[in-house]
């Protein structure tokens, strides 16, 4: 086992306190949006060794069979197939989609051919991987994910008497299918039909007024108003009326497949995803927006958010199985200081969320982890046990 030092990301939507509190560091007043644990070359974890810190991606590449295991190398190559994060959203994140594997490879090659530096702000594809992801809530976590049923979206638009709403309602009434949702969504985002700042403001004002007089969906109207306050005039404000609202309570999890349009609004959670930083944004952000690429990757089928119910192992561990081969997530809560086996295999990353736990492997013995501390466990270390009082997150490969 190797202790990790993990990088953070200072995105503007982040909390100033949540991740510093986890790490036991003093807040600086600046936002800390994400903590990354993994080997993605954009921000790899550092491994503490006797010879000093080493990048995790370099350590994996130096001895992939020992670190990753022959099975993982055969399936994914010499890099860690997942990226683990802690995410702390104080403000809404961008309206976004992640590409599938085929589109990620094509898009990456196209941007490489155009000579766009991989760290450039205008880059959409920073790697060649897809990015399905699972979010596990640590606090109440608010989000939007996937499209509402077209008829339900039309019902929400009824009573909002603005020119933009009438245009969208006409589209959905004429075609209450995925094709109608596609037309309405594209109507909001494509340059030729994109609403003006004033039109978006009119919809926000109508939702604000409806809240005061008795809204049929206060949550939907509050979301529009909240987004309009954060991103005035952005068409993403109105797209929220087409999307499913989601609230995750602590301990609940949601899976977002490639192509699933979504935006996280507020809360602290753990994310696990395929090791990728490919984000296609449509709005609600000061970052790079790539409307054509996002529209080419969206799945327009109306469907409820995919909530993942855990399976319980050994009485203490809940495992959240996502329908992908790249990762799985487990959460172990210890209350009795007895030793408990951990499920999982291959290359694993463990993060202590609270308390103090001891992680033991037959090869390396025991390592104590306090709140905010983490280790990477090579595949060759074999089965693990944990003891102590606290909660530990584990990422591994199915």
PyMOL commands that set and color helices and strands:
alter all, ss='L'
color gray80, all
select helices_A, chain A and resi 18-23+56-62+64-68+70-76+101-113+150-157+163-174+178-189+197-213+218-230+236-242+291-297+379-381
alter helices_A, ss='H'
color red, helices_A
select strands_A, chain A and resi 2-5+8-9+34-38+46-49+52-55+82-89+95-97+133-137+141-147+243-248+253-256+262-274+280-283+306-307+311-313+317-320+328-334+340-342+348-361+365-370+374-377+384-396
alter strands_A, ss='S'
color yellow, strands_A
deselect
rebuild
show_as cartoon
